[in-house]
Amino acid sequence: MKQILRILLAAIGILGVVAVAAVVYVTTFLDPEDFKPRLTAVVEEHTGLNIELDGALSWSFYPRIGVSVEKTRAWLAEQDAEAPAFAAVDRAEVSVAFAPLLRGEIAVDGLTLDGMRLNLRRNEQGEGNWEPLLERLAERDEQAETVLAPASAGPNADAGSLDVALSIASVQIKNADIRFRDAQSDTFWHAEKLNVTGNNVNPERSFPLKAMFTLSRHDSLDGQVLDRPPAISSDINLDTRIKLALAEHRFMLENPKLTTSSRLDPDTKAQALTLGATRIDARLEDKQLSVTDGVLETTLHHPETWDGGLALALKFALEGNWGEQTASINEMQLTGPDGLRASGQLQLENWLSDLRYAGNITLAPLSLRPWLGRMGVTLDTRNPGAFSDVALTSPVEGSAEEIRFPQLSLVLDDTTLTGNLGAAFDATALDFDLQGDTLNVDRYLPAKAPKQAGLGVLRQALAQDNDPEQALVPQSLLATLDLDGALALETLTLGGLTFDKPQLSLKGRDGTQRLSAFEAGFYDGTLSATGSVNARETPLEWALAPQVASVKMAPLLEALGERDAPLSGRLNASGKLTTQGNTRADLLRRLNGSAKAGLNDGAIAGVNVSRQMCEAVATLEGRKTSREWHEDTRFEHVDATFSVRDGVVSSDDMLVTLPGIDVRGEGEYDLGRGHIDALANARLVNTADAACRVNPRLEKLALPVRCEGDASKASSEWCHIDRDALKDNVAGLVGDEVGNRIEEKLNEKLGEGATKELRDGLKRLFD
């Protein structure tokens, strides 16, 4: 933009010189045809431009002396004459006041350029077609009066005998058109309908200046030729007072007001922006720019979520050097609706090539909920106050590709996080190392029905209305994300469960995201896990290896929703699981692996299995028990190993050790269907810690308990005595008892060994 401005000013200067020379020549000799060759020769000599004056020259004498040139075109030295002109103007006019001429002064009364056109190009190597012209103009820094002395005036003519009063009553540029084709970036810029007006233009005092034009950008060089809509189109207006300090190569804008109205899509509402300041000071020789009391105001519109527009205001002060590509933005204050107040400062380097910035930022406490709504995020959190108190302060640094907060202090409701955080703007990289106090994740989860008792959490997780086919994670994001994260908290609450001093480490590269480590205190025990997800493959490939040690079951079950925990003891478990997919249904259906679990020194609350079995046996034997029983069922340990195949968890070695009771079982649980089917057999045994004295004949009687049904239903509906199995067990026991009695009688009558001989004989009969 700086170079375009320089070209524009150079072109105005050239045409102004041409116009002034025309006035001098015409008023002296009154011979336009003699003037044309000399004028074109002078322009070519000092600029290298090949100029053609196709139109007529005309002039006026009173009350002002003026000259106008029509249909003028100019080509660069290396340009083909058949190519579009580098610069052209439909009409240029300059006039000088008559009265000052009588005093030996030239007072330019007006300067008008109508229909000016510039064709700027930059090749793939970054070389602009305007650069040779600027170099030539820099080499020819001479006074315009001497340069344009008419040839017919003779070698002794003194064009400097007239004093030029640099005060122009009116300057007008009408309907200018500037085109810039940038092959290096494959973009086409077009400034059209450019109109500039200035009054009382002089180098001593500030004068009013107004400019307006439409600027559009196409993201391909042939975009306009193919009649494609521009990527962006802006209507731009500038209203200011400008002060020129030509000797110092400096200009200042007083109280400038720049307004833009931009569209990214022809069918959307325009985005409005206004830039104001007390003063903008440009020091061209030093290549420095300063903005005092700058204010940037904008009203952004979104067709769906920003009803009425989003109004933002940024106050700032700027000191910049475009030669060194550095800038300092100070006293920044950003304000907006819903309590938005942010402040800070930034230092920028290499902002035209490889942008780098550093500074600090502070965000005053505000509610994030309305801002998330503007981003299209619908919040229906479990806690309606979630995201209502957010604040941060931190140094900030980064580039055009990333942003970093090296000493972040973030407040999120009741949580305070400190550490460092960095992210790429294109979401391909994220790294963090944060420490915090208390974080309750549940308050930020989607709202749902109240917790159910018992295994309500499990039933709810398996409920069909949880949309089992909904994608769980963004695979495209995980496939390209480089991740390096660490988080340490004092307390974490997730799923109603409390984790003490949790620490996790995440690593990700080349599409594989890893849970390198997770460790936490967990209900007076510990929980740890590692895992990974491979997002390069479709479907996603998951792996998880959890491990718990010495975890108290009673408080864990209470946290899961049990008012009075039915089970106590310390749990130890570990497993290795794999699965595939990105929906709940797929993950359950393709789950495979193995696990091992044990529960030690525990009890089943509210029921004493030993008492019930002993009373049942006593009833069968026609007697009663007089022992005092504990209310709970104490057990030494529960052990089982599990295999998981395609979402079905099965075990054939479940073992529960009770005093005097042996419980063994087997079964399976289909995670996809939510169906359980298990059978356990309990037997009374005479041991040193027997629950009660048992007739040896009843030691073999197994009490079968079958648990089957839908996990979404209450657990009280799952388990029952398997009457058919019990009948078979009793029948088998009776049959064995009858056989034993017959054997005893035969031995008494026939002697020892007779029974065996009888059986062997019967066997031989059927061989």
C-alpha positions in Angstrom: 0.0 0.0 0.0 2.9 2.3 0.8 4.3 1.8 -2.7 0.9 2.3 -4.3 0.7 5.6 -2.5 4.1 6.7 -3.7 3.2 5.9 -7.3 -0.1 7.8 -6.9 1.8 10.8 -5.5 4.5 10.5 -8.2 1.8 10.4 -10.9 0.0 13.4 -9.5 3.3 15.2 -9.3 4.3 14.4 -12.9 0.9 15.4 -14.2 1.0 18.5 -12.1 4.4 19.5 -13.5 3.0 18.8 -17.0 0.1 21.1 -16.3 2.2 23.9 -14.8 4.6 23.7 -17.8 1.6 23.9 -20.1 0.4 27.0 -18.4 3.8 28.7 -18.7 4.3 27.7 -22.3 0.8 28.5 -23.4 0.7 31.9 -21.7 4.1 32.8 -23.2 3.8 31.5 -26.8 0.1 30.5 -27.2 1.2 27.7 -29.6 -0.1 24.3 -28.4 1.4 22.3 -31.2 4.9 23.6 -30.4 4.3 22.7 -26.8 3.4 19.0 -27.3 6.8 17.7 -28.6 8.7 19.6 -26.0 6.5 18.4 -23.2 6.7 14.7 -24.2 10.5 15.0 -24.6 10.9 16.5 -21.2 8.8 13.8 -19.6 10.7 11.0 -21.3 14.0 12.6 -20.5 13.4 12.9 -16.8 11.0 9.9 -16.1 11.7 7.4 -18.8 8.0 7.3 -19.7 6.9 7.3 -23.3 4.0 9.8 -23.3 1.3 10.4 -25.9 -0.9 13.5 -25.9 -3.8 12.2 -28.0 -6.3 14.9 -27.1 -6.4 18.6 -27.6 -4.7 21.2 -25.5 -7.0 24.1 -24.5 -6.6 27.2 -22.3 -8.3 30.1 -20.7 -7.0 33.6 -19.7 -9.3 35.4 -17.4 -10.2 35.6 -14.5 -7.7 32.8 -14.3 -5.2 31.4 -16.7 -5.6 27.7 -17.3 -4.7 24.8 -19.5 -6.2 21.4 -19.9 -4.8 18.2 -21.5 -7.0 15.4 -22.7 -6.5 11.7 -23.6 -2.9 11.4 -22.2 -1.2 8.0 -21.9 2.2 6.9 -20.7 4.1 3.7 -21.1 7.2 2.5 -19.3 10.4 2.4 -21.3 10.4 -1.4 -21.5 6.7 -1.7 -22.4 5.3 -2.6 -25.7 3.3 0.2 -27.2 0.5 -2.3 -27.8 0.3 -3.2 -24.2 -2.1 -1.4 -21.8 -0.7 2.0 -20.7 1.1 2.2 -17.4 -0.7 5.4 -16.6 -3.4 7.4 -18.4 -5.7 10.3 -17.7 -8.8 11.4 -19.6 -8.4 15.0 -18.7 -5.9 17.0 -16.7 -6.5 20.7 -15.9 -4.5 23.3 -14.1 -5.2 27.0 -13.6 -3.4 29.9 -12.1 -4.8 33.1 -10.7 -4.3 36.1 -13.0 -3.7 38.8 -10.4 -0.6 37.2 -8.8 1.0 37.0 -12.2 1.1 40.8 -12.2 3.2 40.6 -9.0 5.5 38.1 -10.5 4.0 35.1 -8.7 2.4 31.9 -9.9 -0.5 31.0 -7.6 -2.1 27.7 -8.7 -5.8 28.2 -8.4 -6.9 24.6 -9.2 -5.6 21.2 -10.2 -7.9 18.5 -11.6 -7.2 15.0 -12.8 -10.2 13.2 -14.2 -10.2 9.5 -15.2 -6.7 8.7 -14.1 -5.7 5.1 -14.5 -2.6 3.2 -13.2 -1.7 -0.4 -14.0 0.8 -1.8 -11.4 2.3 -5.2 -11.7 4.6 -7.3 -9.6 6.3 -10.4 -11.0 6.9 -13.8 -9.3 10.3 -12.6 -8.1 8.7 -9.7 -6.3 9.8 -6.9 -8.7 7.4 -4.1 -9.4 7.0 -2.4 -12.7 7.0 1.0 -10.9 10.4 0.5 -9.3 12.5 1.8 -12.3 10.3 4.9 -12.4 10.9 5.7 -8.8 14.6 5.2 -9.2 14.7 7.6 -12.1 12.7 10.2 -10.3 15.1 9.9 -7.3 18.0 10.6 -9.6 16.3 13.7 -11.1 15.6 15.7 -8.0 15.6 19.2 -9.7 13.3 22.2 -9.6 10.4 21.9 -11.9 10.7 25.5 -13.2 14.2 24.9 -14.6 13.4 21.5 -16.0 10.4 22.7 -17.9 11.9 25.9 -19.4 10.5 26.2 -22.9 13.0 25.5 -25.6 11.8 28.4 -27.7 12.7 30.8 -24.8 16.3 30.4 -25.7 19.3 29.2 -23.6 19.3 32.3 -21.4 15.7 32.0 -20.3 15.2 32.2 -16.6 12.2 30.1 -15.7 12.9 30.8 -12.0 12.2 34.5 -12.3 8.6 33.8 -11.4 8.0 32.8 -7.8 5.7 29.8 -7.5 3.3 30.2 -4.5 2.7 26.7 -3.4 -0.9 27.3 -2.4 -3.5 25.5 -4.5 -7.1 26.6 -3.9 -8.5 23.3 -5.1 -7.1 19.8 -5.9 -9.4 17.2 -7.3 -8.9 13.6 -8.5 -12.0 12.2 -10.1 -12.9 8.6 -11.0 -9.4 7.3 -10.7 -8.8 3.6 -11.2 -5.7 1.7 -9.9 -5.1 -2.0 -10.7 -2.4 -4.1 -9.0 -1.6 -7.6 -10.3 0.6 -9.5 -7.9 2.0 -12.6 -9.5 4.0 -13.4 -6.4 0.9 -14.0 -4.3 -1.5 -14.7 -7.2 -3.8 -11.8 -6.1 -5.5 -8.9 -8.0 -6.2 -5.7 -6.2 -8.5 -3.1 -7.7 -9.1 0.5 -6.3 -11.9 2.1 -8.3 -14.1 5.2 -8.1 -11.2 6.9 -6.4 -12.1 10.5 -5.6 -9.8 12.9 -3.7 -10.5 16.6 -2.9 -8.3 19.1 -1.1 -8.7 22.8 -0.5 -6.1 25.5 0.1 -3.3 23.1 -0.3 -0.1 24.5 1.0 3.0 23.5 2.9 2.6 25.9 5.8 -0.7 25.1 7.3 -3.0 22.1 7.5 -5.7 21.9 4.9 -8.8 19.6 4.6 -8.5 16.4 2.6 -11.2 13.9 1.6 -10.9 10.7 -0.2 -13.2 7.8 -1.1 -12.9 4.7 -3.2 -13.8 1.0 -3.4 -11.0 -1.5 -2.9 -11.5 -5.2 -3.9 -9.3 -8.2 -3.8 -9.5 -11.3 -6.0 -7.6 -14.4 -4.9 -6.5 -15.2 -8.5 -5.1 -13.0 -11.2 -7.9 -13.8 -13.6 -10.7 -13.5 -11.0 -12.0 -10.3 -12.4 -11.7 -11.4 -16.0 -13.8 -14.5 -15.2 -16.4 -12.3 -13.6 -16.0 -13.9 -10.2 -17.0 -12.1 -7.1 -14.1 -10.6 -5.1 -12.8 -12.3 -1.9 -13.3 -9.0 -0.2 -14.7 -5.7 -1.2 -14.5 -2.5 0.9 -15.9 1.0 0.5 -13.3 3.3 2.1 -13.7 7.0 3.1 -11.1 9.3 4.7 -11.9 12.7 6.1 -9.0 14.6 7.7 -6.8 17.7 7.8 -3.3 17.2 6.4 -0.2 19.2 7.1 2.7 18.9 4.7 6.3 19.5 5.8 8.0 18.9 2.5 11.5 20.0 3.6 11.3 17.4 6.4 9.8 14.7 4.2 6.9 14.5 6.6 3.1 14.8 6.7 0.6 14.8 9.5 -3.1 13.9 9.6 -5.0 15.9 12.2 -8.2 14.3 13.6 -8.4 11.7 10.8 -11.5 9.6 10.4 -11.2 6.5 8.2 -14.3 4.4 7.7 -14.6 1.2 5.8 -17.6 -1.0 5.0 -16.4 -4.5 3.9 -18.1 -7.6 2.5 -16.7 -11.1 2.3 -19.7 -12.2 0.5 -22.0 -10.1 -1.8 -25.1 -11.5 -0.1 -24.0 -10.8 3.5 -24.3 -7.6 5.5 -21.2 -5.3 5.5 -18.7 -5.3 8.3 -18.2 -1.6 9.4 -14.9 -0.3 10.8 -13.9 3.2 11.8 -10.4 4.4 12.6 -9.9 7.7 14.4 -7.0 9.5 16.1 -5.9 12.8 17.4 -2.9 12.8 15.1 -1.1 10.5 12.7 2.5 11.6 11.9 4.4 10.0 9.0 8.1 10.8 8.8 9.0 9.5 5.3 12.8 10.0 5.4 13.0 8.1 8.7 10.3 5.7 7.7 8.5 6.2 11.0 4.8 6.4 11.8 3.1 7.4 15.0 -0.6 7.4 16.0 -1.7 9.4 19.0 -5.0 8.6 20.8 -6.0 6.0 18.2 -9.5 4.6 18.4 -10.6 1.6 16.3 -14.3 0.9 16.3 -16.1 -1.9 14.5 -19.6 -3.4 14.1 -19.4 -7.0 13.0 -22.3 -8.9 11.7 -23.1 -12.6 11.5 -26.1 -13.8 9.5 -27.1 -16.3 12.2 -25.9 -15.5 15.7 -25.0 -11.8 15.9 -28.4 -10.2 15.9 -27.9 -6.4 15.6 -24.2 -6.7 15.2 -21.2 -6.9 17.6 -19.8 -3.5 18.5 -16.1 -3.4 19.7 -13.8 -0.5 20.4 -10.0 -0.5 20.7 -8.1 2.5 22.0 -4.3 2.5 21.4 -1.2 4.5 20.7 1.3 3.4 18.0 5.0 4.0 17.3 6.3 2.2 14.2 9.2 2.1 11.8 8.3 0.5 8.5 11.9 0.5 7.4 13.0 -1.7 10.3 9.5 -3.4 10.3 9.0 -2.7 14.0 6.1 -1.3 15.9 5.0 -0.6 19.5 1.3 -0.6 20.3 0.7 0.8 23.7 -2.2 1.8 26.0 -4.4 -0.8 24.3 -7.9 -1.0 25.8 -10.5 -3.2 24.2 -14.1 -2.8 25.2 -17.3 -4.5 24.1 -20.7 -5.8 25.2 -21.4 -8.1 28.1 -18.6 -6.7 30.2 -15.7 -7.1 27.8 -12.7 -5.2 29.1 -9.1 -6.1 28.0 -5.9 -4.1 28.2 -2.3 -4.6 27.2 0.6 -3.7 25.0 2.5 -5.3 22.1 5.9 -5.0 20.4 5.9 -6.2 16.8 8.9 -7.1 14.6 9.2 -8.1 11.0 5.5 -7.4 10.5 5.8 -7.3 6.7 7.6 -10.6 6.4 8.1 -12.9 9.3 5.8 -11.4 12.0 6.9 -11.7 15.7 5.2 -10.1 18.6 5.5 -9.9 22.4 3.7 -8.0 25.1 1.1 -8.6 27.8 -2.6 -8.9 28.1 -5.2 -8.7 30.9 -8.8 -9.7 30.6 -11.1 -8.4 33.3 -13.6 -10.8 34.8 -16.6 -11.5 32.5 -19.1 -14.1 31.6 -18.0 -16.2 28.7 -21.5 -17.6 28.1 -22.8 -14.9 25.7 -19.5 -14.9 23.8 -19.6 -18.7 23.3 -23.2 -18.1 22.0 -21.9 -15.7 19.4 -19.4 -18.4 18.2 -22.4 -20.7 17.6 -21.8 -22.8 20.8 -25.1 -23.7 22.5 -24.5 -24.0 26.2 -26.7 -26.3 28.2 -24.4 -27.1 31.0 -25.1 -29.1 34.1 -24.3 -26.0 36.2 -26.1 -23.0 34.7 -23.4 -20.7 36.1 -20.6 -22.4 34.3 -18.3 -20.1 32.3 -19.8 -17.1 34.1 -16.6 -15.8 35.8 -13.5 -15.9 33.5 -10.4 -13.7 33.7 -6.8 -14.0 32.7 -3.5 -12.2 32.7 -0.2 -13.1 31.1 2.6 -12.1 28.9 1.9 -12.9 25.3 4.2 -13.7 22.4 4.1 -15.5 19.0 4.0 -15.1 15.3 1.5 -15.1 12.5 1.1 -18.8 12.9 0.9 -19.2 16.7 0.3 -17.5 20.0 1.8 -18.3 23.4 1.1 -17.3 27.0 4.4 -18.1 28.9 3.2 -17.1 32.4 -0.6 -17.6 32.2 -2.9 -17.0 35.2 -6.4 -18.1 34.2 -9.5 -18.0 36.4 -12.4 -20.2 35.3 -15.2 -19.9 37.9 -13.8 -21.7 41.0 -10.6 -22.8 39.3 -7.3 -21.0 39.0 -4.8 -22.3 36.5 -1.2 -21.1 36.2 1.6 -22.1 33.8 2.2 -21.8 30.1 0.0 -22.4 27.1 0.6 -22.2 23.4 -1.4 -23.0 20.3 -1.3 -22.7 16.5 -3.9 -20.6 14.9 -4.7 -23.4 12.4 -5.2 -25.9 15.2 -2.3 -28.1 14.2 -0.3 -27.6 17.5 -1.1 -27.3 21.2 1.2 -27.4 24.2 0.6 -26.6 27.8 2.0 -27.1 31.3 -0.6 -26.0 33.8 -1.1 -26.3 37.5 -4.4 -25.7 39.3 -6.4 -26.0 42.4 -9.9 -27.5 42.1 -11.5 -28.4 38.8 -15.1 -29.7 38.6 -15.5 -30.9 35.0 -19.1 -32.1 35.7 -20.4 -28.5 35.9 -19.3 -28.0 32.3 -20.8 -31.2 30.9 -24.2 -31.1 29.1 -27.2 -31.1 31.4 -28.9 -34.5 31.8 -31.4 -36.2 34.0 -30.7 -36.5 37.8 -28.4 -39.3 38.8 -30.0 -42.7 39.4 -29.2 -44.8 42.4 -27.0 -47.8 42.3 -25.6 -48.5 38.9 -27.5 -45.5 37.4 -24.4 -44.1 35.9 -23.8 -47.3 33.9 -27.4 -47.6 32.9 -27.4 -44.0 31.7 -24.2 -44.5 29.8 -25.8 -47.4 28.0 -29.2 -45.7 27.4 -30.3 -45.7 23.8 -31.3 -42.0 23.9 -27.6 -41.1 24.3 -27.2 -41.2 20.4 -24.8 -44.1 20.1 -23.9 -43.1 16.5 -22.7 -39.6 17.4 -19.0 -38.9 16.7 -17.1 -38.6 20.0 -13.9 -36.8 18.9 -12.9 -34.7 15.9 -10.8 -37.1 13.9 -9.5 -34.6 11.4 -8.2 -32.4 14.3 -6.5 -35.3 16.1 -4.9 -36.5 12.8 -3.0 -33.2 12.3 -2.4 -32.1 15.9 1.0 -31.9 17.5 0.3 -32.2 21.2 2.5 -31.8 24.3 0.6 -31.2 27.5 0.9 -31.6 31.2 -1.7 -30.9 33.9 -1.5 -31.1 37.6 -4.4 -30.3 40.0 -5.1 -30.5 43.7 -8.6 -32.0 43.1 -10.5 -33.1 40.0 -14.1 -34.0 39.9 -15.3 -36.0 36.9 -18.4 -38.2 36.6 -19.2 -37.6 40.2 -15.8 -39.1 41.2 -13.1 -37.3 43.0 -9.4 -37.6 42.1 -6.8 -36.3 44.5 -3.7 -34.6 43.1 -4.2 -35.9 39.6 -1.4 -35.5 37.1 -1.6 -36.3 33.4 0.8 -36.1 30.5 -0.3 -36.0 26.8 1.9 -36.4 23.8 0.8 -36.4 20.1 2.5 -36.4 16.8 1.9 -37.8 13.3 -1.7 -38.5 14.1 -1.2 -40.6 17.2 -2.3 -39.0 20.5 -1.0 -40.7 23.7 -2.0 -40.5 27.3 1.6 -41.0 28.4 0.7 -41.0 32.1 -2.2 -40.4 34.4 -1.9 -40.8 38.1 -4.2 -39.8 41.0 -5.2 -40.6 44.5 -8.5 -42.3 44.3 -10.7 -43.1 47.3 -7.8 -43.8 49.6 -6.1 -45.8 46.9 -4.5 -44.9 43.6 -5.5 -44.9 40.0 -3.2 -44.8 37.0 -3.6 -45.3 33.3 -1.9 -45.0 29.9 -3.5 -45.0 26.5 -3.5 -43.9 22.9 -5.6 -43.1 19.9 -4.4 -43.5 16.3 -6.3 -40.9 14.3 -4.4 -41.7 11.0 -6.5 -44.9 10.6 -10.2 -45.1 9.8 -11.8 -46.3 12.0 -9.9 -44.8 14.9 -7.8 -47.2 16.9 -7.9 -46.9 20.7 -5.8 -48.5 23.5 -6.2 -48.2 27.3 -4.4 -49.8 30.2 -6.0 -48.8 33.5 -4.9 -49.9 37.0 -6.4 -49.3 40.4 -4.8 -50.2 43.7 -6.2 -50.5 47.2 -9.3 -48.4 46.3 -12.1 -48.3 49.0 -15.3 -49.6 47.4 -17.8 -48.1 49.8 -17.1 -44.4 49.2 -16.6 -45.1 45.5 -20.0 -46.6 45.2 -21.5 -43.8 47.3 -20.0 -41.3 44.8 -21.6 -43.3 42.0 -25.0 -42.7 43.5 -25.5 -45.4 46.2 -27.0 -43.8 49.3 -25.8 -46.7 51.4 -23.0 -48.6 49.7 -23.9 -52.3 49.4 -20.2 -53.4 49.2 -17.0 -52.5 51.0 -13.4 -53.6 50.8 -10.3 -52.6 48.8 -10.3 -53.0 45.1 -7.3 -53.9 43.0 -7.7 -54.2 39.2 -5.8 -53.9 36.0 -6.4 -54.4 32.4 -5.4 -53.9 28.8 -8.1 -52.9 26.3 -8.3 -52.0 22.6 -11.1 -50.9 20.4 -11.9 -49.1 17.1 -14.3 -46.5 16.0 -15.6 -43.0 16.8 -19.0 -43.7 18.2 -20.2 -45.2 21.4 -21.8 -48.1 19.5 -18.6 -48.9 17.6 -16.3 -48.6 20.6 -18.4 -51.1 22.6 -18.9 -53.5 19.7 -15.2 -53.7 18.9 -13.9 -53.7 22.5 -11.3 -56.4 23.1 -8.8 -57.2 25.9 -8.4 -58.7 29.3 -8.6 -57.6 32.9 -8.1 -58.9 36.4 -9.8 -57.7 39.5 -9.7 -58.5 43.2 -11.6 -57.2 46.3 -10.1 -57.9 49.7 -11.2 -57.6 53.3 -14.7 -56.5 52.4 -18.3 -57.0 53.2 -21.8 -57.1 51.6 -23.8 -54.6 53.5 -27.3 -55.2 54.8 -27.3 -59.0 54.3 -25.6 -62.0 55.9 -25.3 -64.8 53.3 -23.7 -67.0 55.9 -26.7 -66.6 58.3 -29.2 -67.3 55.5 -27.5 -70.4 54.3 -26.9 -71.7 57.9 -30.6 -71.1 58.8 -31.7 -72.8 55.5 -29.5 -75.9 56.3 -30.7 -76.0 59.9 -34.3 -76.0 58.7 -33.6 -78.9 56.4 -32.1 -80.8 59.3 -35.0 -79.9 61.6 -33.1 -77.7 64.0 -32.6 -74.0 64.8 -29.5 -71.8 65.1 -29.0 -69.8 68.2 -25.8 -67.9 67.1 -25.7 -64.0 67.0 -25.0 -62.9 63.5 -23.4 -59.8 62.1 -25.6 -57.7 59.9 -23.1 -57.8 56.9 -21.5 -60.6 55.0 -17.8 -60.5 55.6 -15.5 -62.0 53.0 -11.8 -62.4 52.7 -11.5 -61.7 49.0 -13.2 -61.8 45.6 -11.1 -62.6 42.6 -11.9 -62.9 38.9 -10.2 -62.6 35.5 -12.1 -61.3 32.6 -11.7 -61.6 28.8 -13.3 -59.1 26.4 -14.2 -60.2 22.9 -16.1 -57.9 20.5 -17.8 -56.1 23.4 -18.7 -59.1 25.5 -17.1 -59.4 28.9 -16.9 -62.9 30.2 -15.3 -64.8 33.2 -15.3 -68.4 34.2 -13.3 -68.2 37.4 -15.1 -65.9 39.7 -14.3 -66.8 43.3 -15.7 -65.4 46.5 -14.2 -66.6 49.8 -16.4 -66.4 52.8 -15.9 -68.1 56.2 -17.2 -71.6 55.7 -18.8 -70.8 52.3 -17.3 -71.3 48.9 -18.8 -69.3 46.1 -17.8 -69.9 42.5 -19.3 -68.5 39.3 -19.1 -67.7 35.7 -20.9 -65.4 33.3 -20.8 -62.7 30.7 -21.9 -59.2 30.1 -22.8 -57.8 26.6 -21.8 -54.1 26.6 -23.5 -53.4 23.3 -26.9 -54.9 24.3 -26.5 -54.1 28.0 -27.4 -57.7 28.9 -26.0 -59.7 31.8 -26.0 -63.5 32.3 -24.1 -65.1 35.2 -24.5 -68.1 37.5 -22.9 -68.5 40.9 -23.0 -71.6 43.1 -22.6 -71.3 46.9 -21.6 -74.3 49.1 -21.3 -74.6 52.9 -18.0 -76.3 53.9 -16.8 -77.5 57.3 -13.6 -75.6 57.9 -11.9 -74.1 61.0 -13.7 -70.9 60.4 -17.0 -72.5 59.3 -20.1 -70.3 59.5 -22.0 -73.2 61.1 -21.8 -76.9 61.6 -23.0 -78.7 58.5 -24.1 -82.3 57.9 -21.4 -83.7 55.6 -24.2 -84.8 53.3 -25.2 -81.1 52.7 -21.7 -79.9 51.9 -22.2 -81.0 48.3 -25.5 -79.1 48.0 -24.9 -76.0 45.8 -27.2 -73.0 46.1 -27.4 -71.6 42.5 -28.0 -67.9 42.0 -28.6 -66.7 38.4 -28.2 -63.0 37.4 -29.6 -62.1 34.0 -31.4 -59.2 32.4 -31.1 -55.7 31.1 -28.5 -53.5 32.8 -30.8 -50.5 32.2 -33.2 -51.9 34.7 -32.9 -51.9 38.5 -30.3 -54.4 39.9 -33.0 -55.9 42.2 -34.6 -57.4 39.1 -31.4 -59.1 37.9 -30.7 -61.9 40.4 -32.8 -64.9 41.6 -32.5 -68.4 42.9 -32.2 -70.7 39.9 -35.0 -73.2 40.9 -34.3 -75.6 38.1 -30.7 -75.8 38.9 -31.5 -76.1 42.6 -33.9 -79.0 41.9 -31.2 -80.7 39.9 -28.7 -80.2 42.6 -31.1 -81.6 45.3 -32.0 -84.5 43.1 -28.4 -85.3 42.5 -27.7 -85.1 46.2 -30.7 -87.4 47.0 -29.6 -89.8 44.4 -26.1 -89.9 45.8 -27.6 -90.4 49.3 -29.8 -93.3 48.2 -26.9 -94.9 46.4 -24.7 -94.6 49.4 -27.3 -96.2 51.7 -27.8 -99.2 49.3 -24.0 -99.6 49.2 -23.9 -99.6 53.0 -26.6 -102.4 53.2 -24.9 -104.5 50.5 -21.6 -104.3 52.4 -23.3 -105.4 55.6 -24.9 -108.4 53.9 -22.2 -109.5 51.5 -19.1 -108.2 53.1 -16.5 -105.6 52.2 -15.8 -105.4 48.5 -19.0 -107.1 47.4 -20.4 -103.9 46.1 -17.4 -103.3 44.0 -17.5 -106.8 42.6 -21.2 -106.4 41.8 -20.6 -103.2 39.9 -17.7 -104.8 38.0 -19.9 -107.7 37.1 -22.7 -105.5 35.9 -20.3 -103.6 33.8 -19.0 -106.8 32.1 -22.6 -107.7 31.2 -22.8 -104.7 29.1 -19.3 -104.8 27.5 
